[in-house]
């Protein structure tokens, strides 16, 4: 790891919540982030004592996707709710010299739940299936991992059951 004289992170974030019809709504979010080194610096590739590989200004900062977003369609008739969500992310560079990257992905999630109102509080029970289509993808990365084991697999299809209690 090295200190770099200058870096820059520029981007934008947007979110949208849109009622579609009675009991239906659409929610979306998007982040665009251009994260880059603004000055050249020397780094090591593999094991070395003296950095000798130049990372040029304008190279992407590893571990930061350029694009990521979510899209959710929700249905909530009365105390019931159901949702279908898409989570997506573009490729992620994993080392300073940019020779390795994790591919982008899009995964689907589904959820169903029910609310009960109890004297000034709300009890919510829900069930959620994440990675609905059981897609294999890189869930996280280890930036500049010395043995080039940069990638950590995301969980396979899994279920989550929960209870949430809110009071005022």
C-alpha positions, 0 to 999 in steps of 0.5 A: 500500500502506498500514499498517493499525492492526489486522488479525486472522487466525483459523482452523482446519486439519484433516487426516485420513489414513484407511486404507480397505482393503488397499493403499488410503488416503484423505488430506484436509486443510482450512484455514478462514482468516478474515483481515480488517482490524480498523480502518478506513483510507484507501486509493487506488483507481487512481492518486492522491496522497492516499488518499480511499477508506475500507476499512471494518473487517471487510473481507477481507484481499486475497490470502487464500482463506477455504477451501482443501483437498485430497483424495487417494485412494491405492492402493499395492500392493507397490512401485507407487503410484497416486493421484488428488487434488483441490485446491480453493480458494474465491474470493480478493479481490484489492484492498483495497476488495474490488471484484475477486476471483478465482473459486474452483476445483477441479482434479484431479491423477493420479500413478503411481510405483514404488519400488525398495529398494537397500541401505538406500536407496529409489529412486522414479520417478514420472509425474504429470499436473497439471490433469488435466481441463485447467481454466482457472483463476486460479492466483495473484493480484497484490494491489492491482495498479495497472493492475487486472491482478490475475490470473495464469493457472494452467498448462494440463494438464501432465506431470511426471516425476521420480526421488527417491532417499532414503537413511538 
